[in-house]
Amino acid sequence: MSFAVAIDGPAAAGKGTIAKAVAARFGLAHLDTGLLYRAVGARELEGQDPVEAALSLNPEELDESRLRTPEVAQAASRVASQPEVRAALVDFQRAFAARSGGAVLDGRDIGTVICPDAAVKLFVTASPATRARRRFLELSAKGHAVTEAEVLADVEARDARDSGRVAAPLLAAEDAVVLDTSEMSIEEALAAAVAVIEAALEGRG
């Protein structure tokens, strides 16, 4: 039986870091579903229709170094608001979640739409100011010329778009465990996530 862990949350809350770490710790496959939308967004920036891009997407395109830019992030948020794009990517994500060896998926609608029956659902969040600070430091370290105020405006715009869209809006599943990482270190956030997953595994045992 597959064991799926759904990790949702807004940008720069720490869900990707937690997802990678718990996948490695428990020997589960990991999919950052945001990369799917970033890949579609990147294609849109190149002039391609986003729905066609989503339908023809392949795993080889999920190159993080190419897709982790502010421009692609904004494009990803735009295309993710289109129901046709989301529908085109659902099967890809659900097939990944159903892997026999288990899987961790992180995104914005994993626990609510993609894997509503996931064994574990986490909603990782933090204040907009905290998330903007983290993203600013990350982008600055990579050489991007941005100000913290610009990043905060970007974070708030993405939050509004992600939470307000008709198709699969960003929100915590009713049975998700909420982790607010505003005052947590990476180690503390990871420990909290691991405890939830271990309890779920013990319950299945």
Phi, psi and omega in degrees: 000137181287153179233105184256135175246120180257123180236113181246168176155167180285174182299138173065023177275343180111005185295323180293317179297316179295316182299314179298317183292316181288328177298316180293319183294320184259005178069037181253151174290151183233136174229118171274099186292340176299330179295330177298315181288327176295321179296319177293318178299320178297320178294323178297319178298334179273000175102005182271149175295129185296326179292316177298321179297317181294321182291333184253011183293144175227155186302334182294342182276354186275063181268106186301319184298326180279332188262350183268063176234155179301323182295316180292324178299316178295318179296320179298317180296324179294309184291332180292343179278353182269117182306323182294324178292314181299317180298322182294335184260354183298311184299320179303313183290318181293323178295321178295317182295333184272006180306140185296331181276359181091157184205153172243126177238134174238143183182221181233345180224028184291310182285339183263327186238308187288310183230067181296343179254020180303145181295327179226135175233124177240142173239108185262123183222174176192165181295152178304320180296319179295316182293322179295320178298315179298314181293322178300313180297321179295313181292319180298320180296334180268003176091009178282132181274089180225158175256160180295325179296321178295319180293320178298317178298321178295315179299315181293324178293318179294320178302314182296317181292316183291322182280333185264354183290152180287319183275116175046063180296156177290118174196158180283137173298151183302328182256018179278148172271122182271127175245109176268111186265012183307318183250013182258148169279167177303318181297319180293318180295318179295317179299320179296318179294317180299319180299319180295316182292318179299320179296321179292320179294320178295324179294332179278338186295000000 
